[in-house]
Amino acid sequence: MRACIRAAAPRAKEGLKWGMPAFSYRRILVTFAGFRKHIGFYPTPSAVTAFAKELSKFSTAKGSIQFPLEKPLPLSLVRRITTFRVKESVEQDKKWRT
């Protein structure tokens, strides 16, 4: 998971947010954490909405996705969601520039 996110957001800074590994580039992009039966991936509500069709086979909430441990991680999807968050971060910054 970490290597996939790092590849999609090479300029992002790694840190901890709310006790979870997090990647930030101008703002928090994504966080993730391991649990007993799943990996929680937290890419913000806008990303969950944007990828709703592809995420239909996973448990989701407003800003989170659960990837079951018994199945391979959908790394291509994680990469695309992370790339979406990087682009979204850049676009949000453009709105505030004069």
C-alpha positions in Angstrom: 0.0 0.0 0.0 2.7 2.5 1.0 4.8 1.8 -2.1 1.8 2.2 -4.3 0.8 5.5 -2.8 4.5 6.7 -2.9 4.6 5.9 -6.6 1.4 7.8 -7.3 2.4 10.8 -5.2 6.2 11.0 -5.2 6.4 14.6 -3.9 4.1 13.9 -1.0 5.4 14.1 2.5 4.9 11.1 4.8 3.8 11.5 8.3 1.2 10.3 10.9 -2.3 11.8 11.2 -4.7 10.4 13.8 -2.2 7.6 14.5 -2.2 6.4 10.9 0.4 6.6 8.1 -0.5 9.7 6.0 0.6 11.3 2.8 0.3 15.0 2.4 0.9 17.4 -0.6 -0.3 20.8 0.2 -3.0 19.1 2.3 -3.7 15.6 3.5 -4.1 13.3 0.4 -4.7 9.9 1.9 -4.3 7.9 5.1 -4.5 4.1 5.7 -4.4 1.6 8.6 -4.4 -2.1 9.1 -7.2 -3.8 11.0 -8.0 -7.4 11.9 -10.0 -8.1 8.8 -9.3 -5.3 6.4 -7.1 -2.4 5.4 -8.8 1.0 5.8 -8.0 3.5 3.1 -9.1 7.1 3.7 -8.9 9.3 0.6 -11.6 11.9 1.5 -15.3 11.9 0.6 -14.7 13.5 -2.8 -12.5 10.6 -3.9 -15.0 7.9 -2.7 -17.7 9.7 -4.6 -15.6 10.0 -7.8 -14.8 6.3 -7.8 -18.1 5.0 -6.5 -18.7 2.7 -9.4 -15.3 1.0 -9.1 -15.7 0.8 -5.3 -19.1 -0.8 -5.4 -17.6 -4.2 -4.5 -16.0 -2.9 -1.3 -17.4 -1.6 2.0 -17.3 2.2 1.9 -18.4 5.1 4.1 -18.4 8.8 3.5 -14.6 9.1 3.3 -13.3 5.6 3.7 -12.9 2.3 1.9 -12.3 -1.2 3.4 -10.2 -3.6 1.5 -10.6 -7.2 2.9 -7.3 -8.9 3.9 -8.3 -12.1 2.2 -8.2 -10.5 -1.2 -5.3 -8.9 -3.1 -5.1 -5.2 -2.7 -6.5 -3.4 -5.8 -3.2 -1.4 -6.3 -4.2 0.0 -9.6 -7.3 1.5 -8.0 -5.3 2.8 -5.0 -2.9 4.5 -7.5 -5.7 6.1 -9.5 -7.4 7.4 -6.3 -4.2 8.8 -5.0 -3.4 10.5 -8.3 -7.0 12.0 -8.2 -6.3 13.4 -4.7 -3.0 15.0 -5.9 -4.8 16.6 -8.8 -7.6 17.7 -6.6 -5.2 19.2 -4.1 -3.5 21.3 -6.9 -6.9 22.4 -8.3 -8.1 23.5 -4.8 -4.9 25.6 -4.4 -5.5 27.3 -7.7 -9.0 28.5 -6.6 -7.4 30.5 -3.7 -4.7 32.2 -5.8 -5.2 35.7 -7.1 
